[in-house]
Amino acid sequence: MFEGYMVSMKDHISEELSKLMTEVASANSSIAAVETFVKTELATLHNSTTGVDMYGGDLF
């Protein structure tokens, strides 16, 4: 009886860990996509502001 309970608990824990690992993998994928997007946007922003003269020439 005890062995059956332990096998049942092991199966339950394995199933829950499998779900958790799937969710973690999904979160990692989403984080990577956001990271790529942010890096691209920052590079675009950096390139579009290079050489911009905010003051219209000499200050003095």
C-alpha positions as CSV (number, residue, x, y, z in Angstrom):
1,M,0.0,0.0,0.0
2,F,2.8,2.4,0.9
3,E,4.6,1.6,-2.3
4,G,1.5,2.4,-4.3
5,Y,1.2,5.8,-2.6
6,M,4.8,6.6,-3.2
7,V,4.5,5.7,-6.9
8,S,1.4,7.9,-7.2
9,M,3.1,10.8,-5.5
10,K,6.2,10.4,-7.8
11,D,3.9,10.4,-10.9
12,H,2.1,13.5,-9.6
13,I,5.3,15.4,-8.8
14,S,6.8,14.4,-12.2
15,E,3.7,15.7,-14.0
16,E,3.8,19.0,-12.1
17,L,7.5,19.5,-12.8
18,S,6.9,18.8,-16.4
19,K,4.3,21.5,-16.5
20,L,6.6,23.9,-14.7
21,M,9.5,23.2,-17.0
22,T,7.2,23.9,-20.0
23,E,6.1,27.2,-18.5
24,V,9.7,28.2,-17.8
25,A,10.8,27.4,-21.3
26,S,7.9,29.5,-22.6
27,A,8.9,32.4,-20.4
28,N,12.5,32.1,-21.5
29,S,11.4,32.3,-25.1
30,S,9.3,35.4,-24.4
31,I,12.1,37.1,-22.6
32,A,14.5,36.4,-25.4
33,A,12.0,37.9,-27.9
34,V,11.6,41.1,-25.8
35,E,15.4,41.3,-25.4
36,T,15.9,41.1,-29.1
37,F,13.2,43.7,-29.7
38,V,14.7,46.1,-27.2
39,K,18.2,45.7,-28.6
40,T,16.9,46.4,-32.1
41,E,14.9,49.5,-31.0
42,L,17.9,50.9,-29.0
43,A,20.2,50.4,-32.0
44,T,17.7,52.1,-34.3
45,L,17.3,55.0,-31.8
46,H,21.1,55.3,-31.5
47,N,21.5,55.3,-35.3
48,S,18.7,57.8,-35.8
49,T,20.1,60.3,-33.3
50,T,23.8,60.1,-34.4
51,G,24.9,63.5,-35.7
52,V,21.8,65.4,-34.6
53,D,22.6,69.0,-33.5
54,M,20.1,69.9,-30.9
55,Y,21.3,73.5,-30.6
56,G,21.5,74.4,-34.3
57,G,25.1,75.3,-34.4
58,D,27.6,77.1,-32.1
59,L,26.3,78.1,-28.7
60,F,28.6,81.1,-28.6
